[in-house]
Amino acid sequence: MSTPEQTEHLVLPGVLTAEQAAETVAALLAVQREDGALPWFRGHHLDPWDHTEAAMALDAAGEHEAAARAYAWLARHQNEDGSWYAAYHDGDADRPTDLGRESNFCAYVAVGVWHHYLATGDDAFVDRMWPTVYAAIEFVLGLQQPGGEIGWKRELDGTPVTDALLTGSSSVHQALRCALALAEEREEPQPDWELAAGALGHAIRRHPERFLDKSRYSMDWYYPVLGGAFTGPAATKRIEEGWGSFVVPGLGVRCVLPNPWVTGGESCELALALWVTGESDRALEILQSIQHLRAEGGLYWTGYVYEGERAIWPEELTTWTAGSLLLAVAALGGDEATTAVFGGERLPTGLEPDCCREEPVG
């Protein structure tokens, strides 16, 4: 169990004290099942993406054994085709509640495994998890479309849903680069993955028409930056273009327009994206602005309705909201594994074909 002495590296003025960080980590550990599963909260469902994010937060806090148990859960319960179902009741692998198999949910294991390896240097862990990562990436690339974008999911009967989500594809972009880093570490080159990542990055940067229009959602605004497809001046420009629409000063980031609802997860992810673009001061301000969501016990409410009948809504204390905050704090604090994963250190670059390297659109 983490103590304030062990969480000193997670101290951030106006966001977390060492005692608060230790309390949040302990709250995450209290939700984790003995088999390693990390549901949203006990009695609710687990999805593979948020499960992985919470595991990454545990690694950022130094709880490496607990994080390893979370990844072992994924390895044990992976479907034969390399996927996972979209939801499992209370993290019970025998009780899936959504039998769709979503591409970005399945790809994210690569991000988590790379993060754990960077945090621990555990080669044996990579050896154990490599078959899981490989199968997951192959499943996801089976949904890639001719234009490079990644189809949303595959239904239970195998039918592919070829509509692509910009947020999901941006997350897959990050996952592909982490998977390639793992392949390089193992000296097992995957040239097809390189081509797939290049085509996906090109689609995100140059062809917004290939994705469903979800521009009302803040994730579609910042995720192409957080996922590493937009970098440099193009990333800064994209953040500036959406700032006035999505950021509510002193309260956080709106989840979806025009709703007067700020959410902790989106706010923390924007803070990470700001850190990626070199705007640590604004990232800190965003994290400080959502302290009204912190609850007794160290977890965080999902969101807050700030107009009309103002209220915490929904009344849920989710592991992924706390996890995203810990990861953002770890990045701002210089945690080596977290900064490498989100900052792109040791991740492949220049994957886009020379003929396609143009100024991003939007």
DODO-60457 format. One line per field, with one value per residue (C-alpha): y, z, x; residue number from 1. Coordinates in pm, whole numbers, plus 50000, padded with zeros to 5 digits. Layout:
yy <- (Y; ...)
zz <- (Z; ...)
xx <- (X; ...)
lokol <- (NUM; ...)
REM end
This chain:
yy <- (50000; 50341; 50583; 50961; 50897; 50674; 50927; 51235; 51226; 51278; 51604; 51890; 52230; 52283; 51932; 51667; 51656; 51343; 51240; 51294; 51101; 50809; 50820; 50809; 50520; 50330; 50390; 50244; 49941; 49895; 49869; 49618; 49260; 48983; 48852; 49187; 49331; 49706; 49785; 50145; 50085; 49772; 49649; 49837; 49712; 49682; 49782; 49693; 50052; 50203; 49894; 49956; 50327; 50249; 49994; 50257; 50490; 50221; 50187; 50565; 50544; 50266; 49989; 49764; 49431; 49547; 49677; 49347; 49163; 49387; 49297; 48931; 48958; 49077; 48796; 48530; 48652; 48750; 48601; 48360; 48627; 48864; 49081; 49146; 49219; 49580; 49530; 49275; 49302; 49400; 49272; 48915; 48757; 48506; 48782; 48998; 49257; 49402; 49145; 49396; 49404; 49763; 49835; 50103; 49907; 49612; 49808; 49995; 49697; 49784; 50127; 49977; 49701; 49946; 50180; 49895; 49786; 50138; 50168; 49836; 49718; 49374; 49176; 48864; 49064; 49168; 48806; 48699; 48978; 48988; 48717; 48911; 49239; 49075; 48909; 49229; 49441; 49185; 49187; 49567; 49588; 49350; 49647; 49897; 50047; 50123; 50489; 50407; 50472; 50197; 50062; 50101; 49739; 49386; 49249; 48914; 48742; 48876; 49157; 49454; 49803; 49999; 50347; 50504; 50723; 50993; 50957; 50579; 50583; 50840; 50611; 50321; 50538; 50570; 50198; 50099; 50306; 50146; 49802; 49883; 49991; 49657; 49476; 49664; 49582; 49214; 49245; 49125; 49389; 49432; 49619; 49572; 49750; 50036; 50074; 50057; 50324; 50549; 50518; 50578; 50887; 51025; 50971; 51149; 51444; 51489; 51325; 51419; 51317; 50952; 50966; 51003; 51363; 51367; 51719; 51807; 51586; 51730; 51404; 51449; 51787; 51689; 51317; 51354; 51549; 51312; 51011; 51159; 51214; 51594; 51734; 52065; 52380; 52177; 52036; 52380; 52521; 52245; 52302; 52677; 52628; 52434; 52608; 52859; 52597; 52329; 52482; 52630; 52844; 52730; 52417; 52198; 52066; 52009; 51655; 51737; 52055; 52225; 52052; 52249; 51948; 51927; 51590; 51488; 51235; 51472; 51747; 51527; 51402; 51759; 51837; 51552; 51684; 52031; 51884; 51709; 52046; 52204; 52399; 52272; 52589; 52557; 52184; 52263; 52516; 52257; 52004; 52263; 52358; 52013; 51978; 52036; 51680; 51522; 51318; 51202; 50887; 51004; 50917; 51168; 51225; 51170; 51513; 51824; 52007; 52376; 52547; 52515; 52255; 52233; 51890; 51623; 51393; 51103; 51011; 50776; 50760; 50596; 50436; 50582; 50940; 50895; 50708; 50985; 51241; 51039; 50997; 51369; 51451; 51196; 51351; 51702; 51571; 51411; 51044; 50873; 50600; 50828; 51107; 50856; 50702; 51030; 51243; 50996; 50924; 50587; 50564; 50535; 50850; 50926; 50642; 50838; 50783; 51073; 51139; 51202; 51437; 51753; 52014; 51863; 51969; 52110)
zz <- (50000; 49905; 50178; 50150; 50139; 49831; 49649; 49688; 49312; 49258; 49452; 49237; 49385; 49398; 49268; 49501; 49825; 49906; 50147; 49886; 49625; 49863; 49939; 49569; 49501; 49798; 49666; 49328; 49493; 49700; 49381; 49214; 49238; 49360; 49004; 48888; 48727; 48758; 48694; 48681; 49039; 49218; 49084; 48755; 48441; 48330; 47981; 47856; 47777; 48114; 48291; 48119; 48202; 48569; 48557; 48407; 48693; 48941; 48768; 48779; 49153; 49198; 49250; 48991; 49128; 49118; 48764; 48655; 48793; 48583; 48267; 48362; 48372; 48013; 47905; 48071; 47928; 47573; 47310; 47057; 46785; 46994; 47115; 47438; 47480; 47536; 47891; 48173; 48477; 48778; 48594; 48592; 48273; 48276; 48265; 47957; 47918; 47578; 47325; 47073; 47028; 46991; 46811; 47038; 47351; 47222; 47097; 47422; 47590; 47386; 47550; 47895; 47841; 47702; 47997; 48246; 48080; 48092; 48457; 48565; 48304; 48342; 48032; 48153; 48169; 47804; 47708; 47882; 47736; 47381; 47246; 47395; 47239; 46904; 46883; 46988; 46724; 46454; 46550; 46534; 46198; 46061; 46094; 45911; 45606; 45266; 45364; 45675; 45934; 46181; 46186; 46517; 46613; 46517; 46622; 46796; 46468; 46310; 46113; 46096; 46174; 45930; 46045; 46201; 46511; 46520; 46894; 46875; 46574; 46743; 47044; 46812; 46653; 46989; 47055; 46722; 46796; 47142; 46987; 46740; 47026; 47196; 46871; 46838; 47198; 47115; 46784; 46599; 46329; 46216; 45882; 45820; 46147; 46040; 45716; 45902; 46152; 45871; 45681; 45998; 46093; 45741; 45759; 46096; 45980; 45626; 45588; 45855; 45612; 45665; 46023; 46165; 46261; 46639; 46658; 46938; 47164; 47323; 47276; 46899; 46954; 47164; 47102; 46769; 46970; 47267; 47034; 46860; 46513; 46541; 46666; 46678; 46548; 46405; 46750; 46911; 46642; 46693; 47070; 47024; 46779; 47026; 47349; 47364; 47287; 47534; 47827; 48111; 48321; 48680; 48621; 48359; 48012; 47861; 47743; 47462; 47315; 47391; 47727; 48037; 48176; 48261; 48316; 48503; 48253; 47957; 48166; 48268; 47914; 47786; 48052; 47914; 47560; 47677; 47840; 47512; 47332; 47594; 47773; 48125; 48289; 48120; 48193; 48562; 48553; 48405; 48674; 48947; 48806; 48862; 49230; 49294; 49163; 49431; 49676; 50028; 50008; 49721; 49408; 49170; 49050; 48677; 48605; 48710; 48554; 48600; 48476; 48570; 48842; 48924; 49039; 49043; 48759; 48725; 49088; 49005; 49142; 48859; 48857; 48514; 48626; 48913; 48681; 48421; 48691; 48829; 48479; 48405; 48737; 48668; 48328; 48468; 48745; 48498; 48564; 48313; 48189; 48160; 47982; 47738; 47652; 47600; 47492; 47226; 47345; 47211; 46989; 46612; 46403; 46032; 45952; 45694; 45334; 45188; 44931; 45207; 45433; 45405; 45642; 45854; 45792; 46080)
xx <- (50000; 50137; 50237; 50286; 50662; 50613; 50395; 50615; 50675; 50301; 50285; 50157; 50063; 49690; 49626; 49771; 49960; 50158; 49883; 49612; 49808; 49851; 49478; 49389; 49624; 49482; 49131; 49226; 49378; 49063; 48854; 49087; 48964; 49192; 49217; 49357; 49042; 48984; 48617; 48490; 48379; 48269; 47937; 47976; 48147; 48509; 48612; 48961; 49065; 48980; 49113; 49448; 49447; 49393; 49676; 49905; 49816; 49914; 50251; 50296; 50236; 50492; 50234; 50395; 50274; 49911; 49958; 50112; 49808; 49585; 49777; 49771; 49390; 49394; 49625; 49409; 49080; 49175; 48945; 49090; 49082; 49296; 49009; 48824; 48457; 48363; 48232; 48238; 48012; 48225; 48532; 48400; 48535; 48251; 47988; 48043; 47767; 47862; 47978; 48105; 48483; 48599; 48922; 49063; 48968; 49169; 49470; 49535; 49700; 50012; 50030; 49997; 50251; 50508; 50445; 50490; 50810; 50952; 50850; 51000; 51252; 51094; 51196; 51016; 50691; 50734; 50800; 50480; 50267; 50405; 50169; 49877; 49990; 50063; 49721; 49543; 49718; 49648; 49280; 49270; 49445; 49186; 48950; 49172; 49005; 49165; 49193; 49397; 49128; 49033; 48678; 48501; 48439; 48347; 48010; 47970; 47884; 48204; 48043; 48282; 48153; 48364; 48262; 48569; 48589; 48856; 48915; 48935; 49165; 49390; 49417; 49500; 49770; 49941; 49896; 50051; 50360; 50390; 50348; 50625; 50848; 50785; 50861; 51189; 51277; 51223; 51409; 51099; 51035; 50677; 50690; 50317; 50244; 50470; 50278; 49948; 50056; 50175; 49848; 49647; 49846; 49800; 49424; 49401; 49608; 49481; 49139; 48884; 48610; 48706; 48577; 48228; 48159; 48181; 48322; 48079; 48289; 48600; 48790; 48776; 48940; 49241; 49292; 49471; 49732; 49736; 49764; 50068; 49923; 49937; 50267; 50452; 50279; 49990; 49915; 49930; 49701; 49447; 49436; 49390; 49105; 48892; 48987; 48703; 48442; 48542; 48730; 48523; 48760; 48778; 48568; 48737; 48660; 48319; 48256; 48014; 47868; 47636; 47587; 47695; 47879; 48248; 48413; 48724; 48854; 48842; 48999; 49292; 49344; 49348; 49608; 49819; 49775; 49879; 50187; 50267; 50261; 50487; 50215; 50272; 50138; 49800; 49798; 49845; 49562; 49326; 49413; 49371; 49031; 48880; 48958; 48587; 48542; 48760; 48553; 48615; 48825; 49047; 48848; 48688; 48335; 48289; 48145; 47956; 47658; 47738; 47421; 47055; 47014; 47383; 47486; 47750; 47644; 47654; 47709; 47995; 48349; 48538; 48880; 48952; 48891; 49136; 49371; 49375; 49452; 49742; 49886; 49860; 50026; 50298; 50369; 50390; 50615; 50856; 50784; 51012; 50778; 50475; 50661; 50810; 50474; 50287; 50581; 50686; 51038; 51155; 50847; 50891; 50855; 50850; 50611; 50413; 50526; 50725; 50453; 50198; 50395; 50195; 50056; 49775; 49416; 49213)
lokol <- (1; 2; 3; 4; 5; 6; 7; 8; 9; 10; 11; 12; 13; 14; 15; 16; 17; 18; 19; 20; 21; 22; 23; 24; 25; 26; 27; 28; 29; 30; 31; 32; 33; 34; 35; 36; 37; 38; 39; 40; 41; 42; 43; 44; 45; 46; 47; 48; 49; 50; 51; 52; 53; 54; 55; 56; 57; 58; 59; 60; 61; 62; 63; 64; 65; 66; 67; 68; 69; 70; 71; 72; 73; 74; 75; 76; 77; 78; 79; 80; 81; 82; 83; 84; 85; 86; 87; 88; 89; 90; 91; 92; 93; 94; 95; 96; 97; 98; 99; 100; 101; 102; 103; 104; 105; 106; 107; 108; 109; 110; 111; 112; 113; 114; 115; 116; 117; 118; 119; 120; 121; 122; 123; 124; 125; 126; 127; 128; 129; 130; 131; 132; 133; 134; 135; 136; 137; 138; 139; 140; 141; 142; 143; 144; 145; 146; 147; 148; 149; 150; 151; 152; 153; 154; 155; 156; 157; 158; 159; 160; 161; 162; 163; 164; 165; 166; 167; 168; 169; 170; 171; 172; 173; 174; 175; 176; 177; 178; 179; 180; 181; 182; 183; 184; 185; 186; 187; 188; 189; 190; 191; 192; 193; 194; 195; 196; 197; 198; 199; 200; 201; 202; 203; 204; 205; 206; 207; 208; 209; 210; 211; 212; 213; 214; 215; 216; 217; 218; 219; 220; 221; 222; 223; 224; 225; 226; 227; 228; 229; 230; 231; 232; 233; 234; 235; 236; 237; 238; 239; 240; 241; 242; 243; 244; 245; 246; 247; 248; 249; 250; 251; 252; 253; 254; 255; 256; 257; 258; 259; 260; 261; 262; 263; 264; 265; 266; 267; 268; 269; 270; 271; 272; 273; 274; 275; 276; 277; 278; 279; 280; 281; 282; 283; 284; 285; 286; 287; 288; 289; 290; 291; 292; 293; 294; 295; 296; 297; 298; 299; 300; 301; 302; 303; 304; 305; 306; 307; 308; 309; 310; 311; 312; 313; 314; 315; 316; 317; 318; 319; 320; 321; 322; 323; 324; 325; 326; 327; 328; 329; 330; 331; 332; 333; 334; 335; 336; 337; 338; 339; 340; 341; 342; 343; 344; 345; 346; 347; 348; 349; 350; 351; 352; 353; 354; 355; 356; 357; 358; 359; 360; 361; 362)
REM end
